[in-house]
Amino acid sequence: MKLYALCYLAGKFEPGKIYTEKEVNELLGCWHTFGDPATLRRELYQCRFIDREKSGASYWLEKIQPDPEALEKQYG
């Protein structure tokens, strides 16, 4: 179920746009009630919905989005 929520949140990112960490947190804050955008940001990155610079200064939507069902099999 978590992966489908991440898929939903990834759909709120604009393809090709570069986001700062603050912008990612603000975007996520508009679309969840979890109260911890940093955790959601990390989960989106770890599951390859978004990518980032090594420094974490910039984030962007991955061009090819992972399949939640395949991720479910991988991460259980």
DRENPADO-723488 format. One record per residue: residue number from 1; residue in one letter; chain; x, y, z of N, C-alpha, C in turn. Coordinates in nm, 2 decimals, always signed. Atoms other than C-alpha are relative to their C-alpha. Example, Ala and Ser with C-alpha at 12.3 -4.5 7.8 and 13.67 -1.06 7.14 Angstrom:
residues 2
{pos->1; code->A; unit->A; n.X->+0.09; n.Y->-0.12; n.Z->+0.00; ca.X->+1.23; ca.Y->-0.45; ca.Z->+0.78; c.X->+0.09; c.Y->+0.12; c.Z->+0.00} .
{pos->2; code->S; unit->A; n.X->-0.09; n.Y->-0.11; n.Z->+0.00; ca.X->+1.37; ca.Y->-0.11; ca.Z->+0.71; c.X->-0.08; c.Y->+0.11; c.Z->+0.08} .
//
This chain:
residues 76
{pos->1; code->M; unit->A; n.X->+0.08; n.Y->-0.12; n.Z->+0.00; ca.X->+0.00; ca.Y->+0.00; ca.Z->+0.00; c.X->+0.09; c.Y->+0.13; c.Z->+0.00} .
{pos->2; code->K; unit->A; n.X->-0.09; n.Y->-0.12; n.Z->-0.01; ca.X->+0.29; ca.Y->+0.24; ca.Z->+0.08; c.X->+0.05; c.Y->+0.04; c.Z->-0.14} .
{pos->3; code->L; unit->A; n.X->-0.05; n.Y->-0.02; n.Z->+0.13; ca.X->+0.42; ca.Y->+0.20; ca.Z->-0.27; c.X->-0.10; c.Y->+0.07; c.Z->-0.09} .
{pos->4; code->Y; unit->A; n.X->+0.10; n.Y->-0.07; n.Z->+0.08; ca.X->+0.09; ca.Y->+0.31; ca.Z->-0.42; c.X->-0.01; c.Y->+0.15; c.Z->+0.04} .
{pos->5; code->A; unit->A; n.X->+0.00; n.Y->-0.14; n.Z->-0.05; ca.X->+0.10; ca.Y->+0.62; ca.Z->-0.20; c.X->+0.12; c.Y->+0.08; c.Z->-0.06} .
{pos->6; code->L; unit->A; n.X->-0.12; n.Y->-0.07; n.Z->+0.06; ca.X->+0.45; ca.Y->+0.70; ca.Z->-0.32; c.X->-0.02; c.Y->+0.02; c.Z->-0.15} .
{pos->7; code->C; unit->A; n.X->+0.03; n.Y->-0.02; n.Z->+0.14; ca.X->+0.33; ca.Y->+0.65; ca.Z->-0.68; c.X->-0.09; c.Y->+0.12; c.Z->-0.02} .
{pos->8; code->Y; unit->A; n.X->+0.09; n.Y->-0.12; n.Z->+0.01; ca.X->+0.05; ca.Y->+0.90; ca.Z->-0.62; c.X->+0.08; c.Y->+0.13; c.Z->+0.03} .
{pos->9; code->L; unit->A; n.X->-0.08; n.Y->-0.12; n.Z->-0.02; ca.X->+0.29; ca.Y->+1.15; ca.Z->-0.47; c.X->+0.10; c.Y->+0.03; c.Z->-0.11} .
{pos->10; code->A; unit->A; n.X->-0.09; n.Y->-0.03; n.Z->+0.11; ca.X->+0.54; ca.Y->+1.11; ca.Z->-0.75; c.X->-0.08; c.Y->+0.06; c.Z->-0.12} .
{pos->11; code->G; unit->A; n.X->+0.08; n.Y->-0.06; n.Z->+0.11; ca.X->+0.25; ca.Y->+1.20; ca.Z->-0.99; c.X->-0.02; c.Y->+0.15; c.Z->+0.02} .
{pos->12; code->K; unit->A; n.X->+0.02; n.Y->-0.14; n.Z->-0.03; ca.X->+0.24; ca.Y->+1.54; ca.Z->-0.83; c.X->+0.13; c.Y->+0.08; c.Z->-0.05} .
{pos->13; code->F; unit->A; n.X->-0.13; n.Y->-0.06; n.Z->+0.05; ca.X->+0.60; ca.Y->+1.62; ca.Z->-0.96; c.X->-0.02; c.Y->+0.03; c.Z->-0.15} .
{pos->14; code->E; unit->A; n.X->+0.00; n.Y->-0.04; n.Z->+0.14; ca.X->+0.63; ca.Y->+1.80; ca.Z->-1.29; c.X->+0.12; c.Y->-0.06; c.Z->-0.07} .
{pos->15; code->P; unit->A; n.X->-0.11; n.Y->+0.05; n.Z->+0.07; ca.X->+0.84; ca.Y->+1.61; ca.Z->-1.54; c.X->+0.10; c.Y->+0.10; c.Z->-0.06} .
{pos->16; code->G; unit->A; n.X->-0.10; n.Y->-0.10; n.Z->+0.05; ca.X->+1.17; ca.Y->+1.79; ca.Z->-1.63; c.X->+0.03; c.Y->+0.11; c.Z->+0.09} .
{pos->17; code->K; unit->A; n.X->-0.02; n.Y->-0.11; n.Z->-0.09; ca.X->+1.14; ca.Y->+2.03; ca.Z->-1.35; c.X->+0.10; c.Y->-0.04; c.Z->+0.11} .
{pos->18; code->I; unit->A; n.X->-0.10; n.Y->+0.02; n.Z->-0.10; ca.X->+1.43; ca.Y->+2.06; ca.Z->-1.10; c.X->-0.05; c.Y->+0.07; c.Z->+0.13} .
{pos->19; code->Y; unit->A; n.X->+0.05; n.Y->-0.05; n.Z->-0.12; ca.X->+1.32; ca.Y->+2.11; ca.Z->-0.74; c.X->+0.11; c.Y->+0.01; c.Z->+0.11} .
{pos->20; code->T; unit->A; n.X->-0.09; n.Y->+0.00; n.Z->-0.12; ca.X->+1.51; ca.Y->+2.22; ca.Z->-0.43; c.X->-0.06; c.Y->-0.09; c.Z->+0.10} .
{pos->21; code->E; unit->A; n.X->+0.06; n.Y->+0.08; n.Z->-0.11; ca.X->+1.47; ca.Y->+2.02; ca.Z->-0.11; c.X->-0.12; c.Y->+0.07; c.Z->+0.06} .
{pos->22; code->K; unit->A; n.X->+0.11; n.Y->-0.07; n.Z->-0.05; ca.X->+1.25; ca.Y->+2.29; ca.Z->+0.02; c.X->-0.13; c.Y->-0.01; c.Z->-0.08} .
{pos->23; code->E; unit->A; n.X->+0.11; n.Y->+0.01; n.Z->+0.09; ca.X->+1.03; ca.Y->+2.28; ca.Z->-0.29; c.X->-0.07; c.Y->-0.14; c.Z->+0.01} .
{pos->24; code->V; unit->A; n.X->+0.05; n.Y->+0.14; n.Z->-0.01; ca.X->+1.00; ca.Y->+1.90; ca.Z->-0.26; c.X->-0.08; c.Y->-0.01; c.Z->+0.13} .
{pos->25; code->N; unit->A; n.X->+0.07; n.Y->+0.01; n.Z->-0.12; ca.X->+0.90; ca.Y->+1.93; ca.Z->+0.10; c.X->-0.14; c.Y->+0.07; c.Z->+0.00} .
{pos->26; code->E; unit->A; n.X->+0.12; n.Y->-0.08; n.Z->+0.01; ca.X->+0.64; ca.Y->+2.20; ca.Z->+0.02; c.X->-0.10; c.Y->-0.08; c.Z->-0.09} .
{pos->27; code->L; unit->A; n.X->+0.08; n.Y->+0.08; n.Z->+0.09; ca.X->+0.50; ca.Y->+1.99; ca.Z->-0.27; c.X->-0.06; c.Y->-0.12; c.Z->+0.08} .
{pos->28; code->L; unit->A; n.X->+0.05; n.Y->+0.12; n.Z->-0.07; ca.X->+0.47; ca.Y->+1.68; ca.Z->-0.05; c.X->-0.10; c.Y->+0.05; c.Z->+0.11} .
{pos->29; code->G; unit->A; n.X->+0.09; n.Y->-0.05; n.Z->-0.11; ca.X->+0.31; ca.Y->+1.89; ca.Z->+0.23; c.X->-0.14; c.Y->+0.03; c.Z->-0.05} .
{pos->30; code->C; unit->A; n.X->+0.13; n.Y->-0.03; n.Z->+0.06; ca.X->+0.03; ca.Y->+1.98; ca.Z->-0.01; c.X->-0.08; c.Y->-0.13; c.Z->-0.02} .
{pos->31; code->W; unit->A; n.X->+0.07; n.Y->+0.12; n.Z->+0.04; ca.X->-0.06; ca.Y->+1.62; ca.Z->-0.08; c.X->+0.00; c.Y->-0.12; c.Z->+0.10} .
{pos->32; code->H; unit->A; n.X->+0.01; n.Y->+0.11; n.Z->-0.10; ca.X->-0.03; ca.Y->+1.42; ca.Z->+0.24; c.X->-0.03; c.Y->+0.06; c.Z->+0.14} .
{pos->33; code->T; unit->A; n.X->+0.02; n.Y->-0.04; n.Z->-0.14; ca.X->-0.12; ca.Y->+1.44; ca.Z->+0.61; c.X->+0.09; c.Y->-0.08; c.Z->+0.09} .
{pos->34; code->F; unit->A; n.X->-0.10; n.Y->+0.08; n.Z->-0.08; ca.X->+0.17; ca.Y->+1.22; ca.Z->+0.73; c.X->+0.08; c.Y->+0.08; c.Z->+0.09} .
{pos->35; code->G; unit->A; n.X->-0.07; n.Y->-0.09; n.Z->-0.09; ca.X->+0.35; ca.Y->+1.51; ca.Z->+0.88; c.X->+0.15; c.Y->-0.01; c.Z->-0.01} .
{pos->36; code->D; unit->A; n.X->-0.14; n.Y->+0.01; n.Z->+0.00; ca.X->+0.70; ca.Y->+1.41; ca.Z->+0.78; c.X->+0.05; c.Y->-0.01; c.Z->-0.15} .
{pos->37; code->P; unit->A; n.X->-0.04; n.Y->+0.00; n.Z->+0.14; ca.X->+0.80; ca.Y->+1.52; ca.Z->+0.43; c.X->+0.14; c.Y->-0.06; c.Z->-0.03} .
{pos->38; code->A; unit->A; n.X->-0.14; n.Y->+0.05; n.Z->+0.02; ca.X->+1.17; ca.Y->+1.42; ca.Z->+0.48; c.X->-0.01; c.Y->-0.15; c.Z->-0.02} .
{pos->39; code->T; unit->A; n.X->+0.01; n.Y->+0.14; n.Z->+0.02; ca.X->+1.07; ca.Y->+1.06; ca.Z->+0.52; c.X->-0.06; c.Y->-0.04; c.Z->-0.13} .
{pos->40; code->L; unit->A; n.X->+0.06; n.Y->+0.02; n.Z->+0.13; ca.X->+0.85; ca.Y->+1.07; ca.Z->+0.22; c.X->+0.10; c.Y->+0.03; c.Z->-0.11} .
{pos->41; code->R; unit->A; n.X->-0.10; n.Y->-0.04; n.Z->+0.10; ca.X->+1.12; ca.Y->+1.24; ca.Z->+0.02; c.X->+0.11; c.Y->-0.12; c.Z->-0.01} .
{pos->42; code->R; unit->A; n.X->-0.10; n.Y->+0.11; n.Z->+0.00; ca.X->+1.37; ca.Y->+0.96; ca.Z->+0.12; c.X->-0.06; c.Y->-0.12; c.Z->-0.06} .
{pos->43; code->E; unit->A; n.X->+0.07; n.Y->+0.12; n.Z->+0.06; ca.X->+1.12; ca.Y->+0.69; ca.Z->+0.03; c.X->-0.02; c.Y->+0.01; c.Z->-0.15} .
{pos->44; code->L; unit->A; n.X->+0.01; n.Y->-0.02; n.Z->+0.15; ca.X->+1.05; ca.Y->+0.84; ca.Z->-0.31; c.X->+0.14; c.Y->-0.02; c.Z->-0.07} .
{pos->45; code->Y; unit->A; n.X->-0.14; n.Y->+0.02; n.Z->+0.05; ca.X->+1.43; ca.Y->+0.85; ca.Z->-0.37; c.X->+0.04; c.Y->-0.15; c.Z->+0.00} .
{pos->46; code->Q; unit->A; n.X->-0.05; n.Y->+0.14; n.Z->-0.02; ca.X->+1.50; ca.Y->+0.50; ca.Z->-0.24; c.X->-0.08; c.Y->-0.09; c.Z->-0.10} .
{pos->47; code->C; unit->A; n.X->+0.08; n.Y->+0.09; n.Z->+0.09; ca.X->+1.22; ca.Y->+0.35; ca.Z->-0.45; c.X->+0.01; c.Y->+0.05; c.Z->-0.15} .
{pos->48; code->R; unit->A; n.X->-0.04; n.Y->-0.05; n.Z->+0.13; ca.X->+1.35; ca.Y->+0.55; ca.Z->-0.76; c.X->-0.11; c.Y->+0.07; c.Z->-0.07} .
{pos->49; code->F; unit->A; n.X->+0.10; n.Y->-0.08; n.Z->+0.06; ca.X->+1.04; ca.Y->+0.76; ca.Z->-0.82; c.X->+0.07; c.Y->+0.14; c.Z->-0.03} .
{pos->50; code->I; unit->A; n.X->-0.07; n.Y->-0.12; n.Z->+0.02; ca.X->+1.27; ca.Y->+1.07; ca.Z->-0.79; c.X->+0.15; c.Y->-0.03; c.Z->+0.01} .
{pos->51; code->D; unit->A; n.X->-0.14; n.Y->+0.01; n.Z->-0.01; ca.X->+1.64; ca.Y->+1.12; ca.Z->-0.83; c.X->+0.05; c.Y->+0.14; c.Z->+0.06} .
{pos->52; code->R; unit->A; n.X->-0.05; n.Y->-0.12; n.Z->-0.06; ca.X->+1.87; ca.Y->+1.38; ca.Z->-0.67; c.X->+0.15; c.Y->+0.01; c.Z->-0.03} .
{pos->53; code->E; unit->A; n.X->-0.14; n.Y->-0.01; n.Z->-0.01; ca.X->+2.21; ca.Y->+1.53; ca.Z->-0.67; c.X->+0.06; c.Y->-0.06; c.Z->+0.12} .
{pos->54; code->K; unit->A; n.X->-0.06; n.Y->+0.07; n.Z->-0.12; ca.X->+2.45; ca.Y->+1.36; ca.Z->-0.43; c.X->-0.01; c.Y->+0.09; c.Z->+0.12} .
{pos->55; code->S; unit->A; n.X->+0.01; n.Y->-0.09; n.Z->-0.12; ca.X->+2.44; ca.Y->+1.67; ca.Z->-0.21; c.X->-0.14; c.Y->+0.02; c.Z->+0.05} .
{pos->56; code->G; unit->A; n.X->+0.14; n.Y->-0.02; n.Z->-0.04; ca.X->+2.06; ca.Y->+1.66; ca.Z->-0.20; c.X->-0.05; c.Y->+0.14; c.Z->-0.02} .
{pos->57; code->A; unit->A; n.X->+0.04; n.Y->-0.14; n.Z->+0.02; ca.X->+2.04; ca.Y->+2.02; ca.Z->-0.32; c.X->-0.11; c.Y->+0.01; c.Z->-0.11} .
{pos->58; code->S; unit->A; n.X->+0.10; n.Y->+0.00; n.Z->+0.11; ca.X->+1.83; ca.Y->+1.93; ca.Z->-0.63; c.X->-0.06; c.Y->-0.14; c.Z->-0.02} .
{pos->59; code->Y; unit->A; n.X->+0.08; n.Y->+0.12; n.Z->+0.02; ca.X->+1.56; ca.Y->+1.67; ca.Z->-0.70; c.X->-0.08; c.Y->+0.01; c.Z->-0.13} .
{pos->60; code->W; unit->A; n.X->+0.08; n.Y->+0.00; n.Z->+0.12; ca.X->+1.37; ca.Y->+1.57; ca.Z->-1.01; c.X->-0.07; c.Y->-0.14; c.Z->-0.02} .
{pos->61; code->L; unit->A; n.X->+0.07; n.Y->+0.12; n.Z->+0.02; ca.X->+1.12; ca.Y->+1.31; ca.Z->-1.12; c.X->+0.08; c.Y->-0.09; c.Z->-0.10} .
{pos->62; code->E; unit->A; n.X->-0.07; n.Y->+0.09; n.Z->+0.09; ca.X->+1.27; ca.Y->+1.00; ca.Z->-1.28; c.X->-0.08; c.Y->-0.01; c.Z->-0.13} .
{pos->63; code->K; unit->A; n.X->+0.08; n.Y->+0.00; n.Z->+0.13; ca.X->+1.18; ca.Y->+0.98; ca.Z->-1.65; c.X->-0.08; c.Y->-0.13; c.Z->-0.01} .
{pos->64; code->I; unit->A; n.X->+0.07; n.Y->+0.13; n.Z->+0.00; ca.X->+1.09; ca.Y->+0.61; ca.Z->-1.61; c.X->-0.04; c.Y->-0.03; c.Z->+0.14} .
{pos->65; code->Q; unit->A; n.X->+0.05; n.Y->+0.02; n.Z->-0.14; ca.X->+0.87; ca.Y->+0.55; ca.Z->-1.31; c.X->-0.01; c.Y->-0.15; c.Z->+0.03} .
{pos->66; code->P; unit->A; n.X->+0.01; n.Y->+0.14; n.Z->-0.04; ca.X->+0.89; ca.Y->+0.22; ca.Z->-1.12; c.X->-0.14; c.Y->-0.05; c.Z->+0.00} .
{pos->67; code->D; unit->A; n.X->+0.13; n.Y->+0.06; n.Z->-0.01; ca.X->+0.60; ca.Y->-0.02; ca.Z->-1.13; c.X->-0.03; c.Y->-0.04; c.Z->+0.15} .
{pos->68; code->P; unit->A; n.X->+0.03; n.Y->+0.03; n.Z->-0.14; ca.X->+0.44; ca.Y->-0.04; ca.Z->-0.78; c.X->-0.01; c.Y->-0.15; c.Z->+0.03} .
{pos->69; code->E; unit->A; n.X->+0.01; n.Y->+0.15; n.Z->-0.02; ca.X->+0.36; ca.Y->-0.41; ca.Z->-0.82; c.X->+0.13; c.Y->-0.07; c.Z->+0.00} .
{pos->70; code->A; unit->A; n.X->-0.14; n.Y->+0.06; n.Z->+0.00; ca.X->+0.72; ca.Y->-0.49; ca.Z->-0.91; c.X->+0.07; c.Y->+0.03; c.Z->+0.12} .
{pos->71; code->L; unit->A; n.X->-0.06; n.Y->-0.04; n.Z->-0.12; ca.X->+0.84; ca.Y->-0.29; ca.Z->-0.62; c.X->-0.05; c.Y->-0.08; c.Z->+0.12} .
{pos->72; code->E; unit->A; n.X->+0.07; n.Y->+0.08; n.Z->-0.11; ca.X->+0.59; ca.Y->-0.47; ca.Z->-0.39; c.X->+0.07; c.Y->-0.14; c.Z->+0.01} .
{pos->73; code->K; unit->A; n.X->-0.06; n.Y->+0.13; n.Z->+0.00; ca.X->+0.75; ca.Y->-0.80; ca.Z->-0.49; c.X->+0.14; c.Y->+0.01; c.Z->+0.05} .
{pos->74; code->Q; unit->A; n.X->-0.14; n.Y->-0.02; n.Z->-0.04; ca.X->+1.10; ca.Y->-0.66; ca.Z->-0.44; c.X->+0.01; c.Y->+0.03; c.Z->+0.15} .
{pos->75; code->Y; unit->A; n.X->-0.01; n.Y->-0.05; n.Z->-0.14; ca.X->+1.04; ca.Y->-0.49; ca.Z->-0.10; c.X->-0.10; c.Y->-0.06; c.Z->+0.09} .
{pos->76; code->G; unit->A; n.X->+0.10; n.Y->+0.07; n.Z->-0.08; ca.X->+0.74; ca.Y->-0.69; ca.Z->+0.02; c.X->-0.07; c.Y->+0.09; c.Z->+0.08} .
//
